[in-house]
Amino acid sequence: MIVILTKVSDDRHSLELVHDGGSRERVVCETRSYLVHDLLHYAVEAEARIASGFWGRLAAGATLAEMNDRTRPMDDAMAAVEQVVGALSGVTKGRSAGELVSGIRRFSASVGAASPEWLTEPFVAAVEERMRRLLGRWNATPRGGRMELRFPEPQE
């Protein structure tokens, strides 16, 4: 699946998906609320090489409307990805990778769940570096320009 992010204005962008079969869907989003969250999902799912998150499910054929339906129950795999993505927002606010990993592990244990095996300090560092590159690409994208991503990423 190809993900096309187009900078419509300073505060709006479009998200277009081109599925492997050729079908497309597109939405216009408010950038401040969605862009960093969506890119964090991308970075986490690409680094962990998982198909159980937002982008993986879209690549498998789910629609944007289905993924944004808040009335649908969230399974454990998706909940784990959401938890990590939410916590990674804290890393950008000064929390260390170690604090993040240990915090998620403590929380998971307190509710009787296992934290993802892929959640390690080196993983968090890799996500941070990927986010730095993604945001740099986005910031260099001119108004009307687009940034393309592929999910899943091709294996090297």
C-alpha positions as CSV (number, residue, x, y, z in Angstrom):
1,M,0.0,0.0,0.0
2,I,1.2,3.5,-0.8
3,V,0.5,6.2,1.7
4,I,0.4,9.7,0.2
5,L,0.4,12.7,2.5
6,T,-0.2,16.0,0.7
7,K,0.4,19.4,2.4
8,V,-2.9,21.2,1.6
9,S,-2.1,24.2,3.8
10,D,-0.1,24.9,7.0
11,D,-2.9,23.3,9.1
12,R,-4.5,20.7,6.7
13,H,-3.2,17.7,4.9
14,S,-4.7,14.9,2.8
15,L,-4.1,11.3,3.5
16,E,-4.5,9.1,0.4
17,L,-4.2,5.3,0.4
18,V,-3.4,3.4,-2.8
19,H,-4.0,-0.3,-2.1
20,D,-2.0,-2.9,-3.9
21,G,-5.1,-3.8,-6.0
22,G,-5.4,-0.2,-7.2
23,S,-8.3,1.0,-5.0
24,R,-7.9,4.4,-3.4
25,E,-9.4,6.4,-0.6
26,R,-8.6,9.9,0.5
27,V,-9.5,12.1,3.5
28,V,-8.5,15.6,4.4
29,C,-7.2,15.9,8.0
30,E,-6.4,18.7,10.5
31,T,-2.6,18.4,10.7
32,R,-2.1,19.4,14.3
33,S,-4.4,16.7,15.6
34,Y,-3.5,13.8,13.3
35,L,-0.1,14.0,11.5
36,V,2.3,13.2,14.4
37,H,0.0,10.5,15.7
38,D,-0.3,8.9,12.3
39,L,3.4,9.1,11.7
40,L,4.1,7.6,15.1
41,H,1.9,4.7,14.2
42,Y,3.8,4.3,11.0
43,A,7.2,4.5,12.8
44,V,6.2,2.0,15.5
45,E,4.5,-0.5,13.1
46,A,7.4,-0.3,10.5
47,E,10.1,-0.7,13.2
48,A,8.3,-3.6,14.9
49,R,7.4,-5.1,11.4
50,I,3.9,-5.8,12.6
51,A,0.6,-6.0,10.7
52,S,-1.7,-5.7,13.6
53,G,-1.8,-1.9,13.9
54,F,-3.5,0.9,12.1
55,W,-1.3,0.9,8.9
56,G,-1.1,-2.9,8.8
57,R,-4.9,-3.3,8.9
58,L,-5.3,-0.7,6.2
59,A,-2.8,-2.5,4.0
60,A,-4.7,-5.7,4.6
61,G,-7.9,-4.1,3.3
62,A,-9.6,-2.3,6.1
63,T,-11.0,1.1,5.2
64,L,-10.2,4.4,6.9
65,A,-13.9,4.6,7.9
66,E,-13.6,1.2,9.6
67,M,-10.4,2.1,11.3
68,N,-11.9,5.3,12.7
69,D,-15.1,3.7,13.9
70,R,-14.8,4.2,17.7
71,T,-17.8,1.9,18.4
72,R,-15.9,-1.2,17.2
73,P,-14.1,-3.1,19.9
74,M,-10.3,-3.0,19.9
75,D,-8.5,-6.3,20.0
76,D,-5.4,-6.9,22.2
77,A,-2.9,-6.5,19.4
78,M,-4.3,-3.1,18.3
79,A,-4.6,-2.0,22.0
80,A,-0.9,-2.8,22.5
81,V,0.1,-0.7,19.5
82,E,-2.1,2.2,20.6
83,Q,-0.6,2.0,24.1
84,V,2.9,2.2,22.7
85,V,2.1,5.0,20.3
86,G,0.4,7.0,23.1
87,A,3.4,6.5,25.4
88,L,5.9,7.4,22.7
89,S,4.3,10.9,22.6
90,G,5.9,11.2,26.1
91,V,9.4,10.5,24.8
92,T,9.2,13.7,22.8
93,K,8.3,15.5,26.0
94,G,11.5,14.5,27.8
95,R,10.9,11.0,29.1
96,S,13.7,8.6,28.4
97,A,13.4,5.4,26.5
98,G,14.0,3.4,29.7
99,E,11.3,5.2,31.5
100,L,8.9,4.6,28.7
101,V,9.6,0.8,28.4
102,S,9.5,0.2,32.2
103,G,6.3,2.3,32.6
104,I,4.5,0.3,29.9
105,R,5.8,-3.0,31.4
106,R,4.5,-2.0,34.9
107,F,1.1,-0.9,33.5
108,S,0.8,-4.1,31.5
109,A,1.6,-6.2,34.5
110,S,-0.9,-4.3,36.6
111,V,-3.7,-5.2,34.3
112,G,-2.5,-8.8,33.8
113,A,-1.3,-8.3,30.2
114,A,2.1,-8.8,28.6
115,S,3.8,-5.9,27.0
116,P,4.9,-6.5,23.4
117,E,8.2,-8.4,23.1
118,W,9.4,-5.9,20.5
119,L,9.2,-3.0,23.0
120,T,12.8,-2.4,24.0
121,E,15.0,0.6,24.6
122,P,16.8,0.1,21.2
123,F,13.3,-0.1,19.5
124,V,12.3,3.2,21.1
125,A,15.5,4.8,19.9
126,A,14.9,3.5,16.4
127,V,11.3,4.9,16.4
128,E,12.6,8.3,17.6
129,E,15.2,8.4,14.8
130,R,12.6,7.3,12.2
131,M,10.2,10.1,13.5
132,R,13.0,12.6,13.2
133,R,13.5,11.6,9.6
134,L,9.7,11.5,8.8
135,L,9.1,14.9,10.4
136,G,12.1,16.4,8.5
137,R,10.7,15.1,5.2
138,W,7.3,16.5,6.1
139,N,8.7,19.9,7.1
140,A,10.7,20.1,3.8
141,T,7.5,19.3,1.9
142,P,6.2,22.5,0.3
143,R,2.5,23.5,0.3
144,G,0.9,21.4,-2.4
145,G,3.7,18.9,-2.3
146,R,3.4,15.3,-1.2
147,M,5.3,12.7,0.8
148,E,4.9,9.1,-0.1
149,L,5.4,6.1,2.2
150,R,5.0,2.4,1.6
151,F,3.5,0.0,4.1
152,P,4.6,-2.5,4.7
153,E,8.1,-1.3,3.8
154,P,9.9,-3.5,1.3
155,Q,12.4,-5.8,3.0
156,E,16.1,-4.9,2.3
